[in-house]
Amino acid sequence: MATDEPVVAETESGPREDLDCCEEMAYAFRALGNATRLGILRRIVGAERCVSELQEALDCSQPNVSQHLGLLRDRGLVTPQRCGARVRYRPAHPRLGELLALAAEIFEIDVTHAQTEED
Protein backbone atom coordinates (compact mmCIF):
# COMPACT_ATOMS: atom_id res chain seq x y z
CA MET A 1 0.00 0.00 0.00
CA ALA A 2 1.35 3.45 -0.92
CA THR A 3 2.13 5.98 1.80
CA ASP A 4 2.52 9.72 1.77
CA GLU A 5 5.90 9.50 3.47
CA PRO A 6 8.92 10.38 1.31
CA VAL A 7 11.06 7.49 0.22
CA VAL A 8 14.55 7.73 1.70
CA ALA A 9 17.27 5.44 0.46
CA GLU A 10 18.85 3.50 3.29
CA THR A 11 22.63 3.82 3.24
CA GLU A 12 25.31 2.24 5.40
CA SER A 13 25.28 5.34 7.58
CA GLY A 14 21.48 5.55 7.71
CA PRO A 15 18.72 7.74 6.29
CA ARG A 16 19.48 10.83 8.43
CA GLU A 17 23.07 11.01 7.22
CA ASP A 18 21.86 10.57 3.65
CA LEU A 19 19.46 13.48 4.06
CA ASP A 20 22.24 15.59 5.57
CA CYS A 21 24.40 14.83 2.54
CA CYS A 22 21.53 15.75 0.23
CA GLU A 23 21.01 19.02 2.11
CA GLU A 24 24.67 19.91 1.64
CA MET A 25 24.44 19.15 -2.07
CA ALA A 26 21.22 21.14 -2.43
CA TYR A 27 22.88 24.10 -0.67
CA ALA A 28 25.75 24.01 -3.18
CA PHE A 29 23.48 23.45 -6.19
CA ARG A 30 21.29 26.44 -5.25
CA ALA A 31 24.32 28.59 -6.03
CA LEU A 32 24.21 27.21 -9.57
CA GLY A 33 20.55 28.16 -9.99
CA ASN A 34 21.25 31.67 -11.27
CA ALA A 35 22.18 32.61 -14.84
CA THR A 36 24.66 35.31 -13.78
CA ARG A 37 26.50 32.94 -11.44
CA LEU A 38 26.61 30.28 -14.15
CA GLY A 39 27.96 32.91 -16.55
CA ILE A 40 30.67 33.81 -14.05
CA LEU A 41 31.64 30.17 -13.60
CA ARG A 42 31.73 29.51 -17.34
CA ARG A 43 34.06 32.46 -17.82
CA ILE A 44 36.49 31.60 -15.04
CA VAL A 45 36.79 27.94 -16.00
CA GLY A 46 39.08 28.86 -18.89
CA ALA A 47 40.99 31.67 -17.22
CA GLU A 48 41.13 33.58 -13.97
CA ARG A 49 39.12 36.80 -14.12
CA CYS A 50 38.77 39.90 -11.99
CA VAL A 51 35.49 41.64 -11.20
CA SER A 52 35.91 44.31 -13.87
CA GLU A 53 36.50 41.68 -16.58
CA LEU A 54 33.42 39.74 -15.48
CA GLN A 55 31.40 42.94 -15.24
CA GLU A 56 32.20 43.81 -18.84
CA ALA A 57 31.70 40.27 -20.17
CA LEU A 58 28.34 39.85 -18.43
CA ASP A 59 27.12 43.43 -18.84
CA CYS A 60 26.39 43.64 -15.10
CA SER A 61 27.19 46.25 -12.49
CA GLN A 62 30.26 45.86 -10.29
CA PRO A 63 28.19 45.46 -7.09
CA ASN A 64 26.06 42.78 -8.79
CA VAL A 65 29.09 40.76 -9.93
CA SER A 66 30.75 41.15 -6.53
CA GLN A 67 27.62 39.95 -4.74
CA HIS A 68 27.40 36.84 -6.94
CA LEU A 69 31.12 36.14 -6.50
CA GLY A 70 30.68 36.43 -2.74
CA LEU A 71 27.97 33.80 -2.77
CA LEU A 72 30.02 31.51 -5.03
CA ARG A 73 33.00 31.96 -2.71
CA ASP A 74 30.87 31.22 0.38
CA ARG A 75 29.61 28.02 -1.26
CA GLY A 76 33.17 26.93 -2.04
CA LEU A 77 32.83 27.18 -5.81
CA VAL A 78 35.37 29.94 -6.51
CA THR A 79 38.71 30.88 -5.02
CA PRO A 80 39.97 34.47 -4.89
CA GLN A 81 43.63 35.24 -5.63
CA ARG A 82 45.00 38.70 -4.88
CA CYS A 83 47.02 40.05 -7.79
CA GLY A 84 48.32 43.49 -6.82
CA ALA A 85 45.32 45.75 -6.29
CA ARG A 86 42.95 43.31 -8.01
CA VAL A 87 41.42 40.05 -6.93
CA ARG A 88 41.21 37.37 -9.60
CA TYR A 89 38.80 34.45 -9.32
CA ARG A 90 39.23 30.86 -10.41
CA PRO A 91 37.23 27.67 -9.91
CA ALA A 92 37.77 26.15 -6.47
CA HIS A 93 37.78 22.67 -8.00
CA PRO A 94 39.50 21.67 -11.24
CA ARG A 95 36.47 19.63 -12.37
CA LEU A 96 33.92 22.42 -12.12
CA GLY A 97 34.07 22.91 -15.89
CA GLU A 98 33.21 19.23 -16.33
CA LEU A 99 30.18 19.67 -14.08
CA LEU A 100 28.92 22.58 -16.18
CA ALA A 101 29.54 20.66 -19.42
CA LEU A 102 27.77 17.59 -18.06
CA ALA A 103 24.76 19.67 -17.01
CA ALA A 104 24.58 21.17 -20.51
CA GLU A 105 24.76 17.68 -22.00
CA ILE A 106 22.11 16.20 -19.68
CA PHE A 107 19.70 19.06 -20.33
CA GLU A 108 20.56 19.10 -24.04
CA ILE A 109 21.72 22.71 -24.02
CA ASP A 110 23.93 23.72 -26.94
CA VAL A 111 26.67 25.88 -25.46
CA THR A 112 28.95 25.79 -28.51
CA HIS A 113 27.63 29.12 -29.76
CA ALA A 114 27.58 30.80 -26.33
CA GLN A 115 30.28 33.33 -25.59
CA THR A 116 32.56 32.56 -22.69
CA GLU A 117 35.26 35.06 -23.55
CA GLU A 118 35.09 38.79 -23.07
CA ASP A 119 33.47 40.68 -25.94
N, C-alpha and C positions, 0 to 999 in steps of 0.2 A: 504494500500500500504506500502511496506517495505521501511525503510529509512536506510541510512548508519550511522545514529547517534547511539551511544551506548545507551543501555537501562539502565536507572538508576532507581532503586527502590525508590519510594517516601516514606519517613519516616515522622514521626511527626515533626522532626526537619528540614526536607527538604533534597533535593538531594545533596547539597554542603556539609552539615555536614556528610552525609552518605559516600561521597567520601573521606572526611577527615579521617573518622574512618577507611575506607578501606586502605588508605595510611599508617596509623599508623600500622595496622595489617600487611600489606605487608612489611613494614620496619622491623618489628620484625621477620616475617617469613623468610626474606632473610637471617637472621642469622642462620636459621636452614637448609639452602640450601648448606651445606658443610659437607662432610663425617667426617672430623676431628672434627668439632664442635659438630656434633651429637654424635660422639664417646666420646667426653669429657662429654657431658650432660648425656649420658647413664651411664657413670662410676661414676659421682657424685650424681646421683639420690639415689643410695644405701648407699653411704658413702662419707663424705667430703674427698677431695683429694688435695694434693699440686702439684705444677708444676712437680717436679721430679717424682712423682708417675704416673702422667698422661703421662709424657714423655716416661717412661719405658713401660707403658701399651699400648700406641699407636705407639711406635717405631718412634717417631718424635723428632726433635731437641727441646731444651729448648726455643730458640727464637720463633720457630713456635708455640709451645703450648701456650707460653705467649701472642703472638699476637692474637691467637684465643680466649683465655680467656679474653683479653682486649675488643675484639668486643662483646663477650657474656655479659660481665659486662656492657658495654656501652648501650647495648640493653635491659638491665634489666633482663637478664635470669639467671645470676649467682651472688652470693654474696661472696665477699672475707672476710675471718676471719683470723686476724693475730694470730698466735700461736707460740710465741717465735720469732725465726728468720725466720720462714716459714709463708707463707700465704696459708691457706686452702680454697678451694672453695666448695660451696654447691649451690643447686638450689635456685633461688630467690623466687620461688613459690612452695608450697608443692605439687601442682598438675601437675608439669612439667613432672613427670614420666608417669602420666596418658595420657598426650598429646602425648608423644612419643609412648606409647603402642597403643593408638587409631590410630595414623598414621600408625603404622605397621599393625594393623588389617585392616584398610581401604584399604591399598595398598597391602594387602595379602602378607606381608613379614614375614617369619618365623624367629623370633629372639631367639627362644628357644635354638638353638645351638651356638649362637653368644656369645663370651666372653665379659663379662662386668667387670670381676675382673682382677687384675693384673696377669700376667703370672707367 
